[in-house]
């Protein structure tokens, strides 16, 4: 009845999967599929690296602008100005961030 036909369909399905596996191995298709997947993973990894590099470049540009802005403010300031030491510290911090990149 229904149980027997269901079991038969399952057996046919398993046999078909087994035959497909044998074909893939015998033809070398399995190796091609593995290589294809490896290439796809490598592409995805490369894209992640590119995105991270762009983000890092943006951050670096921001830090460079910060250094330039502090230096411009320092250039127009007398050493006796009470804000001078604080700006020098800001410059040092910005330069340290720049060196970390």
N, C-alpha and C positions, 0 to 999 in steps of 0.2 A: 504494500500500500504506500501511503504517503511517506512513512518512515524509511522504507527501503529506497524510494526514489530520492529522498533527501540525502540519505547516506551515499547513494550512487553519485549524485551531483557533487557532493563534497569530495568523493574519491576522484572524480573526473577533474575537478578544480585543482586538487592537490597534484594530480598527475600532470596537468597542464603546466602548473607552476614549476614542477620538477623538470619537465621537458624544456621549458623556457630557460631555466637555470643552466641545464646541460648545453643548450644551444649557445647561450651567452658565453659560457666558459669555453666551449669548443671553437667558437668563432672569434674569440678574443674581445667580443663586445663588452664583457664584464669589465675588462681592463680599460676600455675606452670610456665607459660610464664612470669608473672611478677617477680617471684622469680629468674627465669633464667636470666632475664635482670639485676636484682639487683646484682646477683653474678658476672655477666660479668662486670658491672660498678665497683664493688669492686675490681675485678682482675686488671682492668685498673688503678684504683687509687693506688693499691699496687705497680704496676710496676713503676708508676710515682714517688712514694716515694723511691723505690729502686734506681732509676736512680739519684734522687736528693741526696740521701745518699752517693752514690759512688762519685758523683761530689764534695760533701762537704768533703769527706775523702781525695780526691786528693788535694783540696785546703789546707786542714789542713796539709797534708804532705809537701806541698810547703812552708807553713809558718814555720813549724818546721825546714826545711832545711835552710830557711833564718835566723832564730835565731841561728842555729849552725854555719853557715858560718860567721855571724857577731861576734859571740863569739870566733871563731877560730882566726879571724883577731885581735880581742882585746887582746887575750892571748899573742900574740907575739909582743905587742906594749907597749912602755913606756908611762906612763901617761903624760910625758912632750911633747910627739909627738903632733904636731898641729892638726893631724887628729883624735886624741883620743876623744875629745868631740863630734865630728860629729858621730863617730862610736857608742858611748854610746847612742846618740839620736836614731840612727838606731836600736840599740838593744831594746830600750824602745818601739819604734814603732812596731817592729816585735813581741815583747812580748804582746803588747796591742792587735794586730791582733789575736794572738794565744788565748788570753783570751776571745775574742769575739766569737770564734768558739764553 
